[in-house]
Amino acid sequence: MPTCKIAAWNIYFSWNLTETHQGALRIPPEQARRAANVGRIINALNADILGIVESMSKREMTCFQDRQ
């Protein structure tokens, strides 16, 4: 029988992971290591469905799109 892996994660203080710099949204240098770890952990979860709880806005989440 197929399984469906569901995960939920609260990214603590997620609002620190992005900033607007010269009009563009980016991950600030001082948060780069933490942001990379967040992306690595999310990828390692390998969930079919992932809920990000109490997180940043959808626009800010695009900074993590296609990052590994």
PyMOL Python script that loads the backbone (N, CA, C, O; Angstrom):
from pymol import cmd

cmd.read_pdbstr("""\
ATOM      1  N   MET A   1       0.834  -1.176   0.000  1.00  0.00           N
ATOM      2  CA  MET A   1       0.000   0.000   0.000  1.00  0.00           C
ATOM      3  C   MET A   1       0.883   1.245   0.000  1.00  0.00           C
ATOM      4  O   MET A   1       1.811   1.325   0.805  1.00  0.00           O
ATOM      5  N   PRO A   2       0.628   2.217  -0.872  1.00  0.00           N
ATOM      6  CA  PRO A   2       1.438   3.441  -0.922  1.00  0.00           C
ATOM      7  C   PRO A   2       1.295   4.258   0.365  1.00  0.00           C
ATOM      8  O   PRO A   2       0.253   4.231   1.019  1.00  0.00           O
ATOM      9  N   THR A   3       2.337   4.970   0.706  1.00  0.00           N
ATOM     10  CA  THR A   3       2.295   5.835   1.884  1.00  0.00           C
ATOM     11  C   THR A   3       2.413   7.290   1.449  1.00  0.00           C
ATOM     12  O   THR A   3       2.927   7.596   0.373  1.00  0.00           O
ATOM     13  N   CYS A   4       1.934   8.165   2.297  1.00  0.00           N
ATOM     14  CA  CYS A   4       2.027   9.607   2.071  1.00  0.00           C
ATOM     15  C   CYS A   4       2.698  10.200   3.307  1.00  0.00           C
ATOM     16  O   CYS A   4       2.173  10.100   4.416  1.00  0.00           O
ATOM     17  N   LYS A   5       3.844  10.810   3.112  1.00  0.00           N
ATOM     18  CA  LYS A   5       4.583  11.391   4.228  1.00  0.00           C
ATOM     19  C   LYS A   5       4.201  12.868   4.359  1.00  0.00           C
ATOM     20  O   LYS A   5       4.387  13.652   3.428  1.00  0.00           O
ATOM     21  N   ILE A   6       3.669  13.233   5.520  1.00  0.00           N
ATOM     22  CA  ILE A   6       3.239  14.601   5.800  1.00  0.00           C
ATOM     23  C   ILE A   6       4.130  15.164   6.900  1.00  0.00           C
ATOM     24  O   ILE A   6       4.351  14.513   7.921  1.00  0.00           O
ATOM     25  N   ALA A   7       4.641  16.374   6.693  1.00  0.00           N
ATOM     26  CA  ALA A   7       5.506  17.011   7.690  1.00  0.00           C
ATOM     27  C   ALA A   7       5.039  18.444   7.915  1.00  0.00           C
ATOM     28  O   ALA A   7       4.513  19.089   7.007  1.00  0.00           O
ATOM     29  N   ALA A   8       5.235  18.927   9.120  1.00  0.00           N
ATOM     30  CA  ALA A   8       4.984  20.328   9.455  1.00  0.00           C
ATOM     31  C   ALA A   8       6.191  20.838  10.226  1.00  0.00           C
ATOM     32  O   ALA A   8       6.761  20.131  11.057  1.00  0.00           O
ATOM     33  N   TRP A   9       6.569  22.074   9.938  1.00  0.00           N
ATOM     34  CA  TRP A   9       7.742  22.629  10.597  1.00  0.00           C
ATOM     35  C   TRP A   9       7.546  24.107  10.846  1.00  0.00           C
ATOM     36  O   TRP A   9       7.116  24.839   9.955  1.00  0.00           O
ATOM     37  N   ASN A  10       7.858  24.548  12.045  1.00  0.00           N
ATOM     38  CA  ASN A  10       7.817  25.952  12.410  1.00  0.00           C
ATOM     39  C   ASN A  10       9.242  26.490  12.280  1.00  0.00           C
ATOM     40  O   ASN A  10      10.119  26.129  13.065  1.00  0.00           O
ATOM     41  N   ILE A  11       9.467  27.345  11.299  1.00  0.00           N
ATOM     42  CA  ILE A  11      10.796  27.938  11.107  1.00  0.00           C
ATOM     43  C   ILE A  11      10.915  29.106  12.087  1.00  0.00           C
ATOM     44  O   ILE A  11      10.436  30.208  11.820  1.00  0.00           O
ATOM     45  N   TYR A  12      11.554  28.849  13.208  1.00  0.00           N
ATOM     46  CA  TYR A  12      11.691  29.813  14.295  1.00  0.00           C
ATOM     47  C   TYR A  12      12.357  31.100  13.817  1.00  0.00           C
ATOM     48  O   TYR A  12      13.425  31.053  13.207  1.00  0.00           O
ATOM     49  N   PHE A  13      11.741  32.238  14.085  1.00  0.00           N
ATOM     50  CA  PHE A  13      12.236  33.551  13.665  1.00  0.00           C
ATOM     51  C   PHE A  13      12.495  33.619  12.163  1.00  0.00           C
ATOM     52  O   PHE A  13      13.512  34.152  11.719  1.00  0.00           O
ATOM     53  N   SER A  14      11.573  33.078  11.399  1.00  0.00           N
ATOM     54  CA  SER A  14      11.763  33.038   9.944  1.00  0.00           C
ATOM     55  C   SER A  14      11.838  34.418   9.315  1.00  0.00           C
ATOM     56  O   SER A  14      12.438  34.578   8.252  1.00  0.00           O
ATOM     57  N   TRP A  15      11.242  35.415   9.950  1.00  0.00           N
ATOM     58  CA  TRP A  15      11.277  36.757   9.367  1.00  0.00           C
ATOM     59  C   TRP A  15      12.687  37.327   9.278  1.00  0.00           C
ATOM     60  O   TRP A  15      12.892  38.319   8.579  1.00  0.00           O
ATOM     61  N   ASN A  16      13.654  36.743   9.953  1.00  0.00           N
ATOM     62  CA  ASN A  16      15.056  37.182   9.860  1.00  0.00           C
ATOM     63  C   ASN A  16      15.766  36.621   8.628  1.00  0.00           C
ATOM     64  O   ASN A  16      16.873  37.055   8.308  1.00  0.00           O
ATOM     65  N   LEU A  17      15.155  35.675   7.942  1.00  0.00           N
ATOM     66  CA  LEU A  17      15.840  34.980   6.859  1.00  0.00           C
ATOM     67  C   LEU A  17      15.844  35.736   5.532  1.00  0.00           C
ATOM     68  O   LEU A  17      16.597  35.384   4.624  1.00  0.00           O
ATOM     69  N   THR A  18      15.013  36.769   5.411  1.00  0.00           N
ATOM     70  CA  THR A  18      15.002  37.535   4.164  1.00  0.00           C
ATOM     71  C   THR A  18      14.997  39.027   4.464  1.00  0.00           C
ATOM     72  O   THR A  18      14.638  39.458   5.560  1.00  0.00           O
ATOM     73  N   GLU A  19      15.403  39.800   3.469  1.00  0.00           N
ATOM     74  CA  GLU A  19      15.359  41.254   3.573  1.00  0.00           C
ATOM     75  C   GLU A  19      15.236  41.828   2.166  1.00  0.00           C
ATOM     76  O   GLU A  19      15.502  41.144   1.178  1.00  0.00           O
ATOM     77  N   THR A  20      14.832  43.083   2.093  1.00  0.00           N
ATOM     78  CA  THR A  20      14.816  43.778   0.813  1.00  0.00           C
ATOM     79  C   THR A  20      16.102  44.582   0.722  1.00  0.00           C
ATOM     80  O   THR A  20      16.417  45.377   1.607  1.00  0.00           O
ATOM     81  N   HIS A  21      16.831  44.368  -0.348  1.00  0.00           N
ATOM     82  CA  HIS A  21      18.115  45.048  -0.561  1.00  0.00           C
ATOM     83  C   HIS A  21      18.121  45.603  -1.978  1.00  0.00           C
ATOM     84  O   HIS A  21      18.027  44.848  -2.946  1.00  0.00           O
ATOM     85  N   GLN A  22      18.230  46.913  -2.098  1.00  0.00           N
ATOM     86  CA  GLN A  22      18.213  47.595  -3.393  1.00  0.00           C
ATOM     87  C   GLN A  22      16.988  47.187  -4.216  1.00  0.00           C
ATOM     88  O   GLN A  22      17.078  46.955  -5.422  1.00  0.00           O
ATOM     89  N   GLY A  23      15.846  47.106  -3.534  1.00  0.00           N
ATOM     90  CA  GLY A  23      14.588  46.814  -4.192  1.00  0.00           C
ATOM     91  C   GLY A  23      14.303  45.350  -4.463  1.00  0.00           C
ATOM     92  O   GLY A  23      13.217  45.012  -4.934  1.00  0.00           O
ATOM     93  N   ALA A  24      15.253  44.477  -4.175  1.00  0.00           N
ATOM     94  CA  ALA A  24      15.068  43.039  -4.442  1.00  0.00           C
ATOM     95  C   ALA A  24      15.072  42.266  -3.124  1.00  0.00           C
ATOM     96  O   ALA A  24      15.778  42.616  -2.179  1.00  0.00           O
ATOM     97  N   LEU A  25      14.278  41.224  -3.089  1.00  0.00           N
ATOM     98  CA  LEU A  25      14.229  40.350  -1.930  1.00  0.00           C
ATOM     99  C   LEU A  25      15.421  39.402  -1.970  1.00  0.00           C
ATOM    100  O   LEU A  25      15.720  38.821  -3.014  1.00  0.00           O
ATOM    101  N   ARG A  26      16.103  39.245  -0.839  1.00  0.00           N
ATOM    102  CA  ARG A  26      17.268  38.353  -0.797  1.00  0.00           C
ATOM    103  C   ARG A  26      17.437  37.782   0.604  1.00  0.00           C
ATOM    104  O   ARG A  26      16.797  38.223   1.558  1.00  0.00           O
ATOM    105  N   ILE A  27      18.308  36.797   0.700  1.00  0.00           N
ATOM    106  CA  ILE A  27      18.728  36.255   1.982  1.00  0.00           C
ATOM    107  C   ILE A  27      19.977  37.040   2.383  1.00  0.00           C
ATOM    108  O   ILE A  27      20.973  37.014   1.660  1.00  0.00           O
ATOM    109  N   PRO A  28      19.943  37.743   3.530  1.00  0.00           N
ATOM    110  CA  PRO A  28      21.100  38.546   3.923  1.00  0.00           C
ATOM    111  C   PRO A  28      22.309  37.671   4.236  1.00  0.00           C
ATOM    112  O   PRO A  28      22.153  36.538   4.693  1.00  0.00           O
ATOM    113  N   PRO A  29      23.505  38.185   3.993  1.00  0.00           N
ATOM    114  CA  PRO A  29      24.726  37.398   4.214  1.00  0.00           C
ATOM    115  C   PRO A  29      24.816  36.786   5.609  1.00  0.00           C
ATOM    116  O   PRO A  29      25.277  35.654   5.756  1.00  0.00           O
ATOM    117  N   GLU A  30      24.385  37.516   6.627  1.00  0.00           N
ATOM    118  CA  GLU A  30      24.492  36.995   7.995  1.00  0.00           C
ATOM    119  C   GLU A  30      23.502  35.858   8.270  1.00  0.00           C
ATOM    120  O   GLU A  30      23.612  35.187   9.296  1.00  0.00           O
ATOM    121  N   GLN A  31      22.542  35.631   7.375  1.00  0.00           N
ATOM    122  CA  GLN A  31      21.576  34.546   7.529  1.00  0.00           C
ATOM    123  C   GLN A  31      21.806  33.418   6.517  1.00  0.00           C
ATOM    124  O   GLN A  31      21.062  32.437   6.516  1.00  0.00           O
ATOM    125  N   ALA A  32      22.809  33.540   5.668  1.00  0.00           N
ATOM    126  CA  ALA A  32      23.032  32.573   4.579  1.00  0.00           C
ATOM    127  C   ALA A  32      23.220  31.142   5.095  1.00  0.00           C
ATOM    128  O   ALA A  32      22.656  30.204   4.532  1.00  0.00           O
ATOM    129  N   ARG A  33      23.995  30.974   6.144  1.00  0.00           N
ATOM    130  CA  ARG A  33      24.241  29.621   6.671  1.00  0.00           C
ATOM    131  C   ARG A  33      22.952  29.025   7.239  1.00  0.00           C
ATOM    132  O   ARG A  33      22.623  27.869   6.973  1.00  0.00           O
ATOM    133  N   ARG A  34      22.232  29.820   8.016  1.00  0.00           N
ATOM    134  CA  ARG A  34      20.970  29.343   8.588  1.00  0.00           C
ATOM    135  C   ARG A  34      19.962  29.012   7.482  1.00  0.00           C
ATOM    136  O   ARG A  34      19.289  27.983   7.543  1.00  0.00           O
ATOM    137  N   ALA A  35      19.858  29.881   6.474  1.00  0.00           N
ATOM    138  CA  ALA A  35      18.935  29.645   5.365  1.00  0.00           C
ATOM    139  C   ALA A  35      19.309  28.366   4.619  1.00  0.00           C
ATOM    140  O   ALA A  35      18.430  27.598   4.229  1.00  0.00           O
ATOM    141  N   ALA A  36      20.593  28.136   4.420  1.00  0.00           N
ATOM    142  CA  ALA A  36      21.038  26.908   3.754  1.00  0.00           C
ATOM    143  C   ALA A  36      20.652  25.684   4.577  1.00  0.00           C
ATOM    144  O   ALA A  36      20.239  24.665   4.023  1.00  0.00           O
ATOM    145  N   ASN A  37      20.786  25.781   5.907  1.00  0.00           N
ATOM    146  CA  ASN A  37      20.406  24.675   6.781  1.00  0.00           C
ATOM    147  C   ASN A  37      18.898  24.421   6.732  1.00  0.00           C
ATOM    148  O   ASN A  37      18.461  23.271   6.727  1.00  0.00           O
ATOM    149  N   VAL A  38      18.106  25.493   6.695  1.00  0.00           N
ATOM    150  CA  VAL A  38      16.649  25.344   6.582  1.00  0.00           C
ATOM    151  C   VAL A  38      16.319  24.597   5.297  1.00  0.00           C
ATOM    152  O   VAL A  38      15.545  23.640   5.314  1.00  0.00           O
ATOM    153  N   GLY A  39      16.903  25.029   4.184  1.00  0.00           N
ATOM    154  CA  GLY A  39      16.666  24.360   2.909  1.00  0.00           C
ATOM    155  C   GLY A  39      17.107  22.907   2.921  1.00  0.00           C
ATOM    156  O   GLY A  39      16.414  22.040   2.389  1.00  0.00           O
ATOM    157  N   ARG A  40      18.252  22.641   3.522  1.00  0.00           N
ATOM    158  CA  ARG A  40      18.780  21.274   3.593  1.00  0.00           C
ATOM    159  C   ARG A  40      17.850  20.367   4.398  1.00  0.00           C
ATOM    160  O   ARG A  40      17.580  19.233   4.004  1.00  0.00           O
ATOM    161  N   ILE A  41      17.371  20.871   5.513  1.00  0.00           N
ATOM    162  CA  ILE A  41      16.485  20.072   6.359  1.00  0.00           C
ATOM    163  C   ILE A  41      15.153  19.823   5.665  1.00  0.00           C
ATOM    164  O   ILE A  41      14.638  18.706   5.699  1.00  0.00           O
ATOM    165  N   ILE A  42      14.590  20.850   5.037  1.00  0.00           N
ATOM    166  CA  ILE A  42      13.327  20.676   4.315  1.00  0.00           C
ATOM    167  C   ILE A  42      13.492  19.631   3.216  1.00  0.00           C
ATOM    168  O   ILE A  42      12.628  18.770   3.053  1.00  0.00           O
ATOM    169  N   ASN A  43      14.579  19.694   2.466  1.00  0.00           N
ATOM    170  CA  ASN A  43      14.825  18.686   1.427  1.00  0.00           C
ATOM    171  C   ASN A  43      14.998  17.296   2.023  1.00  0.00           C
ATOM    172  O   ASN A  43      14.511  16.314   1.462  1.00  0.00           O
ATOM    173  N   ALA A  44      15.690  17.207   3.161  1.00  0.00           N
ATOM    174  CA  ALA A  44      15.934  15.909   3.790  1.00  0.00           C
ATOM    175  C   ALA A  44      14.649  15.275   4.322  1.00  0.00           C
ATOM    176  O   ALA A  44      14.556  14.051   4.413  1.00  0.00           O
ATOM    177  N   LEU A  45      13.665  16.092   4.673  1.00  0.00           N
ATOM    178  CA  LEU A  45      12.386  15.551   5.132  1.00  0.00           C
ATOM    179  C   LEU A  45      11.730  14.706   4.053  1.00  0.00           C
ATOM    180  O   LEU A  45      11.036  13.734   4.354  1.00  0.00           O
ATOM    181  N   ASN A  46      11.948  15.071   2.808  1.00  0.00           N
ATOM    182  CA  ASN A  46      11.413  14.335   1.664  1.00  0.00           C
ATOM    183  C   ASN A  46       9.922  14.035   1.829  1.00  0.00           C
ATOM    184  O   ASN A  46       9.456  12.927   1.565  1.00  0.00           O
ATOM    185  N   ALA A  47       9.192  15.058   2.274  1.00  0.00           N
ATOM    186  CA  ALA A  47       7.754  14.893   2.529  1.00  0.00           C
ATOM    187  C   ALA A  47       6.962  15.038   1.240  1.00  0.00           C
ATOM    188  O   ALA A  47       7.331  15.804   0.350  1.00  0.00           O
ATOM    189  N   ASP A  48       5.882  14.301   1.155  1.00  0.00           N
ATOM    190  CA  ASP A  48       4.949  14.463   0.040  1.00  0.00           C
ATOM    191  C   ASP A  48       4.144  15.749   0.209  1.00  0.00           C
ATOM    192  O   ASP A  48       3.825  16.430  -0.765  1.00  0.00           O
ATOM    193  N   ILE A  49       3.826  16.065   1.451  1.00  0.00           N
ATOM    194  CA  ILE A  49       3.118  17.293   1.794  1.00  0.00           C
ATOM    195  C   ILE A  49       3.885  17.960   2.932  1.00  0.00           C
ATOM    196  O   ILE A  49       4.166  17.333   3.953  1.00  0.00           O
ATOM    197  N   LEU A  50       4.220  19.234   2.748  1.00  0.00           N
ATOM    198  CA  LEU A  50       4.977  19.967   3.765  1.00  0.00           C
ATOM    199  C   LEU A  50       4.214  21.215   4.160  1.00  0.00           C
ATOM    200  O   LEU A  50       3.855  22.025   3.306  1.00  0.00           O
ATOM    201  N   GLY A  51       3.966  21.372   5.450  1.00  0.00           N
ATOM    202  CA  GLY A  51       3.342  22.584   5.972  1.00  0.00           C
ATOM    203  C   GLY A  51       4.378  23.398   6.712  1.00  0.00           C
ATOM    204  O   GLY A  51       5.010  22.909   7.648  1.00  0.00           O
ATOM    205  N   ILE A  52       4.553  24.638   6.297  1.00  0.00           N
ATOM    206  CA  ILE A  52       5.448  25.549   7.007  1.00  0.00           C
ATOM    207  C   ILE A  52       4.557  26.377   7.922  1.00  0.00           C
ATOM    208  O   ILE A  52       3.697  27.121   7.451  1.00  0.00           O
ATOM    209  N   VAL A  53       4.761  26.250   9.219  1.00  0.00           N
ATOM    210  CA  VAL A  53       3.902  26.862  10.218  1.00  0.00           C
ATOM    211  C   VAL A  53       4.518  28.163  10.724  1.00  0.00           C
ATOM    212  O   VAL A  53       5.729  28.243  10.931  1.00  0.00           O
ATOM    213  N   GLU A  54       3.679  29.183  10.923  1.00  0.00           N
ATOM    214  CA  GLU A  54       4.125  30.485  11.444  1.00  0.00           C
ATOM    215  C   GLU A  54       5.357  30.981  10.700  1.00  0.00           C
ATOM    216  O   GLU A  54       6.367  31.323  11.315  1.00  0.00           O
ATOM    217  N   SER A  55       5.269  31.015   9.420  1.00  0.00           N
ATOM    218  CA  SER A  55       6.423  31.346   8.600  1.00  0.00           C
ATOM    219  C   SER A  55       6.298  32.724   7.969  1.00  0.00           C
ATOM    220  O   SER A  55       5.351  33.468   8.227  1.00  0.00           O
ATOM    221  N   MET A  56       7.260  33.034   7.154  1.00  0.00           N
ATOM    222  CA  MET A  56       7.285  34.278   6.398  1.00  0.00           C
ATOM    223  C   MET A  56       6.210  34.247   5.316  1.00  0.00           C
ATOM    224  O   MET A  56       5.526  33.239   5.141  1.00  0.00           O
ATOM    225  N   SER A  57       6.066  35.335   4.603  1.00  0.00           N
ATOM    226  CA  SER A  57       5.052  35.428   3.555  1.00  0.00           C
ATOM    227  C   SER A  57       5.403  34.529   2.367  1.00  0.00           C
ATOM    228  O   SER A  57       6.542  34.087   2.217  1.00  0.00           O
ATOM    229  N   LYS A  58       4.405  34.274   1.536  1.00  0.00           N
ATOM    230  CA  LYS A  58       4.624  33.465   0.327  1.00  0.00           C
ATOM    231  C   LYS A  58       5.695  34.113  -0.557  1.00  0.00           C
ATOM    232  O   LYS A  58       6.529  33.411  -1.129  1.00  0.00           O
ATOM    233  N   ARG A  59       5.677  35.429  -0.671  1.00  0.00           N
ATOM    234  CA  ARG A  59       6.686  36.153  -1.475  1.00  0.00           C
ATOM    235  C   ARG A  59       8.094  35.876  -0.943  1.00  0.00           C
ATOM    236  O   ARG A  59       9.015  35.620  -1.719  1.00  0.00           O
ATOM    237  N   GLU A  60       8.256  35.929   0.379  1.00  0.00           N
ATOM    238  CA  GLU A  60       9.567  35.685   0.981  1.00  0.00           C
ATOM    239  C   GLU A  60      10.000  34.231   0.815  1.00  0.00           C
ATOM    240  O   GLU A  60      11.188  33.951   0.658  1.00  0.00           O
ATOM    241  N   MET A  61       9.047  33.312   0.849  1.00  0.00           N
ATOM    242  CA  MET A  61       9.374  31.896   0.681  1.00  0.00           C
ATOM    243  C   MET A  61       9.971  31.612  -0.700  1.00  0.00           C
ATOM    244  O   MET A  61      10.659  30.606  -0.875  1.00  0.00           O
ATOM    245  N   THR A  62       9.718  32.484  -1.682  1.00  0.00           N
ATOM    246  CA  THR A  62      10.280  32.249  -3.020  1.00  0.00           C
ATOM    247  C   THR A  62      11.805  32.312  -2.997  1.00  0.00           C
ATOM    248  O   THR A  62      12.450  31.797  -3.911  1.00  0.00           O
ATOM    249  N   CYS A  63      12.394  32.929  -1.978  1.00  0.00           N
ATOM    250  CA  CYS A  63      13.861  32.931  -1.863  1.00  0.00           C
ATOM    251  C   CYS A  63      14.421  31.535  -1.696  1.00  0.00           C
ATOM    252  O   CYS A  63      15.598  31.306  -1.973  1.00  0.00           O
ATOM    253  N   PHE A  64      13.598  30.593  -1.247  1.00  0.00           N
ATOM    254  CA  PHE A  64      14.044  29.235  -1.001  1.00  0.00           C
ATOM    255  C   PHE A  64      13.700  28.292  -2.149  1.00  0.00           C
ATOM    256  O   PHE A  64      14.089  27.124  -2.139  1.00  0.00           O
ATOM    257  N   GLN A  65      12.984  28.793  -3.117  1.00  0.00           N
ATOM    258  CA  GLN A  65      12.584  27.965  -4.248  1.00  0.00           C
ATOM    259  C   GLN A  65      13.814  27.483  -5.012  1.00  0.00           C
ATOM    260  O   GLN A  65      14.701  28.274  -5.334  1.00  0.00           O
ATOM    261  N   ASP A  66      13.862  26.218  -5.294  1.00  0.00           N
ATOM    262  CA  ASP A  66      14.941  25.612  -6.070  1.00  0.00           C
ATOM    263  C   ASP A  66      16.325  25.798  -5.467  1.00  0.00           C
ATOM    264  O   ASP A  66      17.321  25.771  -6.190  1.00  0.00           O
ATOM    265  N   ARG A  67      16.404  25.988  -4.132  1.00  0.00           N
ATOM    266  CA  ARG A  67      17.708  26.083  -3.458  1.00  0.00           C
ATOM    267  C   ARG A  67      18.020  24.746  -2.803  1.00  0.00           C
ATOM    268  O   ARG A  67      17.125  24.058  -2.313  1.00  0.00           O
ATOM    269  N   GLN A  68      19.289  24.389  -2.801  1.00  0.00           N
ATOM    270  CA  GLN A  68      19.708  23.174  -2.101  1.00  0.00           C
ATOM    271  C   GLN A  68      20.973  23.441  -1.359  1.00  0.00           C
ATOM    272  O   GLN A  68      21.502  22.548  -0.699  1.00  0.00           O
TER     273      GLN A  68
END
""", "prot")
cmd.dss("prot")
cmd.show_as("cartoon", "prot")
cmd.util.cbc("prot")
cmd.orient("prot")
